[in-house]
Amino acid sequence: MTIQVGDKIPGATLTTMTADGPGPVSTDDFFAGRKVVLFSVPGAFTPTCSAKHLPGFVDHADEILAKGADVIACMSVNDVFVMHAWGKDAGVSDKVSMLADGNAEFTKALGLEMDASGFGMGLRSKRFSMIVEDGVVKELNIEEPGAFQVSSAEHALTQL
């Protein structure tokens, strides 16, 4: 079942790159006590994700944070090394937290997985964004297949 506005974020462990290498990120801890703008992409280094989705959040990070978000996070069903390399390539610096959901456990818990086997990509995340306050989903924007509108940084700014 797909997560809904008003639902609590499910507990899971994501991974991020730290100065000491890959490190776990508990969703319970990550979303607790703050406002998080989370967006998810089908894959790092893929065309729309690299040309529009991630760059939009990097470009608008200061505006998003000024409107009350405490953190912006990008998630994908990729390994932590790919997410780190993609963030470095995109120049995210400290503007966007890059979170890997390598086994799609969090994505499945959200009910936002999609089968991209037809493209040779296996199980992936749907393109979406959400605004989460203290672990509770306040806004949820799920894109139709092939679309890129409601999960954009520009749309998130209208919801803050």
ABEGO torsion letter per residue (X at the ends): XBBBBGBBBBBBBBBBBBAAEBBBBBAAAAABGBBBBBBBBABBGBAAAAAAAAAAAAAAAAAAAAAGBABBBBBBBBBAAAAAAAAAAAGAEAABBBBBBAAGAAAAAAGABBBAAAAGAEBBBBBBBBBBBGGBBABBBBBBBGBBAAABAAAAAAAX
